[in-house]
Amino acid sequence: MTQALFEDWCLKCFVPETREYCRQKNVQLRILLMLDSAPAHAQYISDMHPDVKVVYLPPNTTALIQAMDQGTIGAFKACYPRQAFEPAPEAIESGRTLREF
């Protein structure tokens, strides 16, 4: 993810959808966005919208705070390549290129 993509998501998706959610629930629009220290998470995001308060997690603590992520991401990384590329030899044998696959 890039900073530009993150900013675009934040301003065009996250804020409007959160605003609509608050409107539907009839609650005050007060947004707290917790982010890790990924390079794409612009440090000035709080300045981009007055209703967004951003709190950055300390570096290297995401896995500690979100312990389930370690197992979930590890399992995904172990299974995805095998499942994604298992049909590749058959596709290539049928004449398709790997890019077409």
TORRODO-38104 format. One record per atom (N, C-alpha, C): chain; atom name; x, y, z. Coordinates in steps of 0.001 Angstrom, whole numbers. Example, Ala and Ser with C-alpha at 12.3 -4.5 7.8 and 13.67 -1.06 7.14 Angstrom:
<pts>
{pt 'A','N',{13190,-5690,7800}}
{pt 'A','CA',{12300,-4500,7800}}
{pt 'A','C',{13200,-3300,7800}}
{pt 'A','N',{12850,-2250,7080}}
{pt 'A','CA',{13670,-1060,7140}}
{pt 'A','C',{12900,30,7870}}
</pts>
This chain:
<pts>
{pt 'A','N',{841,-1171,0}}
{pt 'A','CA',{0,0,0}}
{pt 'A','C',{889,1238,0}}
{pt 'A','N',{425,2262,-663}}
{pt 'A','CA',{1159,3528,-709}}
{pt 'A','C',{416,4574,120}}
{pt 'A','N',{1099,5674,429}}
{pt 'A','CA',{445,6758,1166}}
{pt 'A','C',{-730,7321,377}}
{pt 'A','N',{-555,7454,-928}}
{pt 'A','CA',{-1632,8004,-1761}}
{pt 'A','C',{-2864,7102,-1716}}
{pt 'A','N',{-2657,5801,-1797}}
{pt 'A','CA',{-3773,4864,-1743}}
{pt 'A','C',{-4442,4900,-371}}
{pt 'A','N',{-3642,4965,688}}
{pt 'A','CA',{-4195,5030,2040}}
{pt 'A','C',{-5011,6308,2229}}
{pt 'A','N',{-4479,7431,1785}}
{pt 'A','CA',{-5198,8705,1902}}
{pt 'A','C',{-6509,8657,1119}}
{pt 'A','N',{-6454,8091,-73}}
{pt 'A','CA',{-7649,7970,-900}}
{pt 'A','C',{-8698,7122,-185}}
{pt 'A','N',{-8280,5979,371}}
{pt 'A','CA',{-9198,5113,1113}}
{pt 'A','C',{-9776,5848,2317}}
{pt 'A','N',{-8921,6541,3036}}
{pt 'A','CA',{-9347,7224,4257}}
{pt 'A','C',{-10403,8283,3952}}
{pt 'A','N',{-10137,9119,2979}}
{pt 'A','CA',{-11033,10241,2688}}
{pt 'A','C',{-12260,9864,1860}}
{pt 'A','N',{-12123,8856,996}}
{pt 'A','CA',{-13236,8513,109}}
{pt 'A','C',{-14050,7311,579}}
{pt 'A','N',{-13493,6506,1470}}
{pt 'A','CA',{-14220,5318,1951}}
{pt 'A','C',{-14442,5363,3459}}
{pt 'A','N',{-13344,5377,4211}}
{pt 'A','CA',{-13436,5257,5667}}
{pt 'A','C',{-14266,6370,6305}}
{pt 'A','N',{-13932,7614,6022}}
{pt 'A','CA',{-14650,8733,6648}}
{pt 'A','C',{-16118,8772,6213}}
{pt 'A','N',{-16428,8698,4913}}
{pt 'A','CA',{-17845,8735,4528}}
{pt 'A','C',{-18660,7562,5095}}
{pt 'A','N',{-18080,6369,5101}}
{pt 'A','CA',{-18816,5217,5615}}
{pt 'A','C',{-19001,5314,7123}}
{pt 'A','N',{-18000,5834,7816}}
{pt 'A','CA',{-18120,6021,9259}}
{pt 'A','C',{-19149,7103,9561}}
{pt 'A','N',{-19135,8158,8780}}
{pt 'A','CA',{-20125,9231,8942}}
{pt 'A','C',{-21541,8673,8761}}
{pt 'A','N',{-21735,7866,7740}}
{pt 'A','CA',{-23050,7274,7483}}
{pt 'A','C',{-23453,6326,8613}}
{pt 'A','N',{-22515,5544,9111}}
{pt 'A','CA',{-22798,4636,10227}}
{pt 'A','C',{-23265,5429,11451}}
{pt 'A','N',{-22557,6493,11780}}
{pt 'A','CA',{-22927,7327,12930}}
{pt 'A','C',{-24293,7970,12721}}
{pt 'A','N',{-24569,8397,11495}}
{pt 'A','CA',{-25872,8990,11190}}
{pt 'A','C',{-26983,7964,11408}}
{pt 'A','N',{-26775,6741,10916}}
{pt 'A','CA',{-27783,5691,11066}}
{pt 'A','C',{-28012,5321,12531}}
{pt 'A','N',{-26941,5334,13315}}
{pt 'A','CA',{-27043,4972,14731}}
{pt 'A','C',{-27412,6164,15604}}
{pt 'A','N',{-27503,7327,14968}}
{pt 'A','CA',{-27839,8561,15672}}
{pt 'A','C',{-26855,8849,16818}}
{pt 'A','N',{-25564,8740,16485}}
{pt 'A','CA',{-24512,9047,17458}}
{pt 'A','C',{-23609,10132,16891}}
{pt 'A','N',{-22928,10820,17773}}
{pt 'A','CA',{-22029,11897,17372}}
{pt 'A','C',{-20872,11336,16546}}
{pt 'A','N',{-20494,12067,15530}}
{pt 'A','CA',{-19384,11654,14676}}
{pt 'A','C',{-18068,11956,15379}}
{pt 'A','N',{-17489,10932,15953}}
{pt 'A','CA',{-16175,11039,16592}}
{pt 'A','C',{-15414,9785,16200}}
{pt 'A','N',{-14399,9939,15370}}
{pt 'A','CA',{-13690,8801,14804}}
{pt 'A','C',{-12323,8664,15457}}
{pt 'A','N',{-12050,7480,15973}}
{pt 'A','CA',{-10726,7145,16485}}
{pt 'A','C',{-10188,6042,15593}}
{pt 'A','N',{-9097,6316,14914}}
{pt 'A','CA',{-8482,5362,13999}}
{pt 'A','C',{-7141,4952,14583}}
{pt 'A','N',{-6993,3672,14890}}
{pt 'A','CA',{-5735,3162,15439}}
{pt 'A','C',{-4953,2507,14313}}
{pt 'A','N',{-3704,2945,14146}}
{pt 'A','CA',{-2867,2459,13053}}
{pt 'A','C',{-1540,1957,13579}}
{pt 'A','N',{-963,1018,12839}}
{pt 'A','CA',{397,619,13169}}
{pt 'A','C',{1356,1576,12461}}
{pt 'A','N',{2619,1298,12549}}
{pt 'A','CA',{3610,2238,12007}}
{pt 'A','C',{4014,1900,10577}}
{pt 'A','N',{3116,1317,9803}}
{pt 'A','CA',{3415,1006,8405}}
{pt 'A','C',{3736,2296,7650}}
{pt 'A','N',{4694,2238,6738}}
{pt 'A','CA',{5091,3448,6007}}
{pt 'A','C',{3942,4118,5253}}
{pt 'A','N',{2962,3355,4827}}
{pt 'A','CA',{1848,3934,4068}}
{pt 'A','C',{907,4762,4936}}
{pt 'A','N',{959,4568,6242}}
{pt 'A','CA',{77,5317,7135}}
{pt 'A','C',{673,6693,7390}}
{pt 'A','N',{217,7642,6624}}
{pt 'A','CA',{740,9007,6699}}
{pt 'A','C',{619,9555,8116}}
{pt 'A','N',{1676,10166,8605}}
{pt 'A','CA',{1693,10700,9961}}
{pt 'A','C',{802,11928,10106}}
{pt 'A','N',{406,12535,9018}}
{pt 'A','CA',{-411,13748,9080}}
{pt 'A','C',{-1882,13453,8799}}
{pt 'A','N',{-2283,12203,8871}}
{pt 'A','CA',{-3659,11846,8533}}
{pt 'A','C',{-4666,12559,9431}}
{pt 'A','N',{-4292,12835,10678}}
{pt 'A','CA',{-5196,13552,11592}}
{pt 'A','C',{-5509,14950,11073}}
{pt 'A','N',{-4570,15535,10350}}
{pt 'A','CA',{-4765,16881,9817}}
{pt 'A','C',{-5650,16888,8569}}
{pt 'A','N',{-5877,15728,7996}}
{pt 'A','CA',{-6632,15659,6749}}
{pt 'A','C',{-8130,15821,6967}}
{pt 'A','N',{-8616,15452,8156}}
{pt 'A','CA',{-10052,15543,8407}}
{pt 'A','C',{-10276,15895,9870}}
{pt 'A','N',{-11098,16890,10156}}
{pt 'A','CA',{-11273,17360,11537}}
{pt 'A','C',{-11952,16355,12467}}
{pt 'A','N',{-12701,15407,11923}}
{pt 'A','CA',{-13415,14446,12761}}
{pt 'A','C',{-12629,13161,13017}}
{pt 'A','N',{-11406,13086,12507}}
{pt 'A','CA',{-10605,11873,12662}}
{pt 'A','C',{-9464,12121,13638}}
{pt 'A','N',{-9432,11320,14691}}
{pt 'A','CA',{-8307,11344,15638}}
{pt 'A','C',{-7545,10051,15403}}
{pt 'A','N',{-6264,10160,15132}}
{pt 'A','CA',{-5444,8990,14847}}
{pt 'A','C',{-4502,8734,16009}}
{pt 'A','N',{-4444,7479,16420}}
{pt 'A','CA',{-3505,7047,17448}}
{pt 'A','C',{-2620,5991,16798}}
{pt 'A','N',{-1315,6198,16885}}
{pt 'A','CA',{-376,5251,16293}}
{pt 'A','C',{127,4293,17359}}
{pt 'A','N',{84,3005,17043}}
{pt 'A','CA',{612,2002,17952}}
{pt 'A','C',{2129,2124,17980}}
{pt 'A','N',{2748,1821,19112}}
{pt 'A','CA',{4212,1856,19156}}
{pt 'A','C',{4793,865,18138}}
{pt 'A','N',{5977,1153,17612}}
{pt 'A','CA',{6594,258,16628}}
{pt 'A','C',{6739,-1164,17170}}
{pt 'A','N',{6563,-2122,16289}}
{pt 'A','CA',{6756,-3544,16583}}
{pt 'A','C',{5847,-4080,17682}}
{pt 'A','N',{4672,-3520,17839}}
{pt 'A','CA',{3751,-4020,18862}}
{pt 'A','C',{2462,-4572,18274}}
{pt 'A','N',{2282,-4453,16985}}
{pt 'A','CA',{1031,-4905,16384}}
{pt 'A','C',{777,-6377,16680}}
{pt 'A','N',{1794,-7223,16512}}
{pt 'A','CA',{1612,-8657,16747}}
{pt 'A','C',{1309,-8945,18211}}
{pt 'A','N',{1843,-8138,19118}}
{pt 'A','CA',{1567,-8342,20542}}
{pt 'A','C',{144,-7929,20881}}
{pt 'A','N',{-286,-6817,20315}}
{pt 'A','CA',{-1620,-6304,20602}}
{pt 'A','C',{-2674,-7128,19875}}
{pt 'A','N',{-2356,-7552,18694}}
{pt 'A','CA',{-3277,-8357,17896}}
{pt 'A','C',{-2681,-9753,17738}}
{pt 'A','N',{-2615,-10483,18832}}
{pt 'A','CA',{-1939,-11782,18839}}
{pt 'A','C',{-2524,-12760,17828}}
{pt 'A','N',{-3817,-12686,17584}}
{pt 'A','CA',{-4430,-13606,16640}}
{pt 'A','C',{-3860,-13417,15236}}
{pt 'A','N',{-3422,-12212,14925}}
{pt 'A','CA',{-2855,-11949,13601}}
{pt 'A','C',{-1718,-12900,13273}}
{pt 'A','N',{-867,-13185,14243}}
{pt 'A','CA',{288,-14034,13979}}
{pt 'A','C',{-149,-15388,13441}}
{pt 'A','N',{-1103,-16015,14105}}
{pt 'A','CA',{-1574,-17324,13661}}
{pt 'A','C',{-2331,-17257,12357}}
{pt 'A','N',{-3176,-16269,12221}}
{pt 'A','CA',{-3990,-16133,11018}}
{pt 'A','C',{-3122,-15839,9807}}
{pt 'A','N',{-2232,-14885,9948}}
{pt 'A','CA',{-1363,-14515,8827}}
{pt 'A','C',{-415,-15656,8493}}
{pt 'A','N',{114,-16328,9523}}
{pt 'A','CA',{1010,-17465,9293}}
{pt 'A','C',{312,-18584,8533}}
{pt 'A','N',{-914,-18895,8932}}
{pt 'A','CA',{-1673,-19947,8244}}
{pt 'A','C',{-1964,-19547,6802}}
{pt 'A','N',{-2320,-18289,6597}}
{pt 'A','CA',{-2594,-17805,5244}}
{pt 'A','C',{-1345,-17903,4373}}
{pt 'A','N',{-212,-17456,4910}}
{pt 'A','CA',{1037,-17497,4144}}
{pt 'A','C',{1439,-18924,3812}}
{pt 'A','N',{1110,-19870,4688}}
{pt 'A','CA',{1465,-21264,4446}}
{pt 'A','C',{568,-21899,3382}}
{pt 'A','N',{-703,-21563,3381}}
{pt 'A','CA',{-1665,-22221,2485}}
{pt 'A','C',{-1855,-21530,1140}}
{pt 'A','N',{-1815,-20217,1122}}
{pt 'A','CA',{-2165,-19484,-92}}
{pt 'A','C',{-1305,-19839,-1308}}
{pt 'A','N',{31,-19806,-1196}}
{pt 'A','CA',{818,-20093,-2406}}
{pt 'A','C',{518,-21477,-2987}}
{pt 'A','N',{369,-22457,-2114}}
{pt 'A','CA',{97,-23812,-2592}}
{pt 'A','C',{-1247,-23857,-3321}}
{pt 'A','N',{-2276,-23286,-2714}}
{pt 'A','CA',{-3599,-23325,-3336}}
{pt 'A','C',{-3673,-22450,-4584}}
{pt 'A','N',{-2962,-21351,-4566}}
{pt 'A','CA',{-3016,-20436,-5707}}
{pt 'A','C',{-2307,-21006,-6928}}
{pt 'A','N',{-1201,-21713,-6689}}
{pt 'A','CA',{-392,-22169,-7817}}
{pt 'A','C',{-517,-23661,-8101}}
{pt 'A','N',{-1308,-24372,-7335}}
{pt 'A','CA',{-1503,-25800,-7572}}
{pt 'A','C',{-2012,-26082,-8988}}
{pt 'A','N',{-2953,-25299,-9501}}
{pt 'A','CA',{-3443,-25556,-10866}}
{pt 'A','C',{-2503,-25055,-11970}}
{pt 'A','N',{-1403,-24413,-11627}}
{pt 'A','CA',{-521,-23817,-12641}}
{pt 'A','C',{32,-24831,-13636}}
{pt 'A','N',{573,-25988,-13201}}
{pt 'A','CA',{1112,-26928,-14198}}
{pt 'A','C',{62,-27370,-15217}}
{pt 'A','N',{-1142,-27635,-14754}}
{pt 'A','CA',{-2215,-28044,-15668}}
{pt 'A','C',{-2538,-26920,-16655}}
{pt 'A','N',{-2550,-25695,-16170}}
{pt 'A','CA',{-2836,-24553,-17046}}
{pt 'A','C',{-1762,-24406,-18111}}
{pt 'A','N',{-512,-24578,-17714}}
{pt 'A','CA',{595,-24447,-18666}}
{pt 'A','C',{548,-25580,-19685}}
{pt 'A','N',{242,-26807,-19219}}
{pt 'A','CA',{147,-27953,-20131}}
{pt 'A','C',{-986,-27779,-21138}}
{pt 'A','N',{-2012,-27033,-20762}}
{pt 'A','CA',{-3133,-26824,-21682}}
{pt 'A','C',{-2846,-25711,-22687}}
{pt 'A','N',{-1644,-25125,-22592}}
{pt 'A','CA',{-1262,-24119,-23571}}
{pt 'A','C',{-1376,-22685,-23094}}
{pt 'A','N',{-1923,-22492,-21910}}
{pt 'A','CA',{-2015,-21128,-21381}}
{pt 'A','C',{-669,-20731,-20784}}
{pt 'A','N',{-364,-19469,-20887}}
{pt 'A','CA',{857,-18980,-20252}}
{pt 'A','C',{578,-18751,-18774}}
{pt 'A','N',{1629,-18646,-17998}}
{pt 'A','CA',{1460,-18403,-16571}}
{pt 'A','C',{784,-17054,-16345}}
{pt 'A','N',{1059,-16089,-17210}}
{pt 'A','CA',{411,-14775,-17103}}
{pt 'A','C',{-1098,-14900,-17338}}
{pt 'A','N',{-1503,-15727,-18300}}
{pt 'A','CA',{-2926,-15943,-18552}}
{pt 'A','C',{-3583,-16681,-17392}}
{pt 'A','N',{-2821,-17546,-16763}}
{pt 'A','CA',{-3315,-18308,-15622}}
{pt 'A','C',{-3704,-17366,-14519}}
</pts>
